[in-house]
Amino acid sequence: MIRKTQTKGFTVDLAAIFEELRETGIVSRNAMAKELNRRQIPAVRGGRWHLTTVQRVIASMGMLGNRGRGPEANARDADRRAEALGAEVTKLRAQGINTTKAMARELNALGIPGPRGGAWYPTTVHRLLKRLESIEVSQRLQAE
């Protein structure tokens, strides 16, 4: 079943939007709700998006998200999220922002949601950098 919502005179395919969010690294339901509200896409009944609203729509469309898919699927989601943020990390390093604390402060200032839709902290930035390093290494090994 494809779920749609009416937005200012046109219909939006929510499945495509949720898939786009996942591809850009937004996989937590809180982060999805924030992004949908930022884009001013009304919820199914015309209001704002909340965690519960996202959960219900995803469940009704059969898009389970992270739950019940196993650690490999979670790792793929985290890799997608890291790859989507790789260019931003490169820009920050080019500006001389190299510490995890400074990067966390800058990512928060830019309004980029953290892994679970909240704020960035030095630890979450450190994990992002480690993941980006491992992705880079695996890509080099595949190229050889």
C-alpha positions as CSV (number, residue, x, y, z in Angstrom):
1,M,0.0,0.0,0.0
2,I,1.4,3.4,-1.0
3,R,0.6,6.1,1.6
4,K,0.1,9.6,0.3
5,T,-0.5,13.0,1.9
6,Q,-2.0,16.1,0.5
7,T,0.3,19.1,0.5
8,K,-0.8,22.5,-0.7
9,G,-2.8,21.1,-3.6
10,F,-0.6,18.2,-4.6
11,T,-0.1,14.7,-3.4
12,V,3.2,13.5,-2.0
13,D,4.3,9.9,-2.1
14,L,5.5,9.2,1.5
15,A,7.3,6.0,0.6
16,A,9.6,7.8,-1.8
17,I,10.3,10.5,0.7
18,F,11.1,8.0,3.5
19,E,13.4,6.1,1.1
20,E,15.1,9.4,0.1
21,L,15.6,10.2,3.8
22,R,17.2,6.8,4.4
23,E,19.5,7.2,1.4
24,T,20.7,10.5,2.7
25,G,21.5,9.0,6.1
26,I,18.5,10.1,8.1
27,V,17.3,6.8,9.5
28,S,16.1,7.5,13.1
29,R,12.4,8.2,13.4
30,N,13.0,11.4,15.4
31,A,15.4,12.7,12.7
32,M,12.8,11.8,10.0
33,A,10.1,13.7,11.9
34,K,12.4,16.8,12.2
35,E,13.3,16.7,8.5
36,L,9.7,16.3,7.3
37,N,8.7,19.3,9.5
38,R,11.7,21.3,8.2
39,R,10.5,20.6,4.6
40,Q,7.0,21.6,5.7
41,I,5.5,18.3,4.5
42,P,2.3,17.9,6.5
43,A,1.6,14.7,8.3
44,V,-1.1,12.3,7.0
45,R,-3.9,14.2,8.9
46,G,-2.4,17.6,8.1
47,G,-0.5,18.3,11.2
48,R,3.1,18.2,12.2
49,W,5.3,15.1,12.3
50,H,6.2,13.4,15.6
51,L,8.0,10.3,16.5
52,T,4.8,8.3,16.8
53,T,3.4,9.7,13.5
54,V,6.5,8.5,11.7
55,Q,6.4,5.1,13.4
56,R,2.7,4.6,12.5
57,V,3.1,5.6,8.9
58,I,6.2,3.4,8.4
59,A,4.5,0.4,10.0
60,S,1.4,0.9,7.9
61,M,3.5,0.9,4.7
62,G,5.5,-2.2,5.8
63,M,8.7,-0.3,6.0
64,L,10.0,-1.6,9.3
65,G,13.2,0.6,9.5
66,N,15.9,-0.5,11.8
67,R,13.9,-2.8,14.0
68,G,14.1,-6.5,13.3
69,R,16.5,-6.3,10.3
70,G,19.6,-7.4,12.1
71,P,23.1,-5.9,12.7
72,E,24.1,-6.0,9.0
73,A,21.2,-3.7,8.0
74,N,22.0,-1.4,10.9
75,A,25.6,-1.2,9.8
76,R,24.6,-0.4,6.2
77,D,22.3,2.4,7.5
78,A,25.2,3.8,9.6
79,D,27.5,3.5,6.5
80,R,25.0,5.4,4.4
81,R,24.7,8.1,7.1
82,A,28.5,8.4,7.3
83,E,29.0,8.6,3.5
84,A,26.3,11.3,3.3
85,L,28.3,13.3,5.9
86,G,31.7,12.7,4.4
87,A,31.7,15.8,2.3
88,E,30.7,18.0,5.2
89,V,33.6,16.5,7.3
90,T,36.0,17.2,4.5
91,K,34.8,20.8,4.4
92,L,35.2,21.2,8.1
93,R,38.8,19.8,8.0
94,A,39.6,22.2,5.1
95,Q,38.5,25.1,7.4
96,G,40.9,23.9,10.1
97,I,38.2,22.3,12.3
98,N,39.9,19.1,13.3
99,T,39.0,18.2,16.9
100,T,35.9,16.2,17.6
101,K,34.6,18.8,20.0
102,A,34.9,21.6,17.4
103,M,33.3,19.4,14.7
104,A,30.4,18.6,17.0
105,R,29.9,22.2,17.7
106,E,30.0,23.1,14.0
107,L,27.7,20.3,12.9
108,N,25.2,21.4,15.6
109,A,25.5,25.0,14.4
110,L,24.8,23.9,10.8
111,G,21.6,22.2,12.0
112,I,22.7,18.7,10.8
113,P,21.0,16.1,13.0
114,G,23.1,13.6,14.9
115,P,22.8,9.8,14.3
116,R,19.6,9.5,16.3
117,G,18.2,12.9,15.3
118,G,19.6,14.8,18.2
119,A,22.7,16.8,18.9
120,W,26.3,15.9,18.0
121,Y,28.9,15.2,20.7
122,P,32.6,14.5,20.5
123,T,31.9,10.8,20.9
124,T,29.4,10.7,18.1
125,V,31.8,12.6,15.8
126,H,34.6,10.2,16.8
127,R,32.4,7.3,15.8
128,L,31.5,9.0,12.5
129,L,35.2,9.5,11.8
130,K,36.1,5.9,12.6
131,R,33.3,4.7,10.3
132,L,34.5,7.0,7.5
133,E,38.0,5.6,7.9
134,S,36.8,2.0,7.7
135,I,34.7,2.8,4.6
136,E,37.7,4.4,2.9
137,V,39.9,1.4,3.7
138,S,37.3,-1.1,2.4
139,Q,36.9,1.0,-0.8
140,R,40.7,1.0,-1.3
141,L,40.8,-2.8,-0.8
142,Q,38.0,-3.3,-3.3
143,A,39.8,-1.1,-5.9
144,E,42.9,-3.3,-5.7
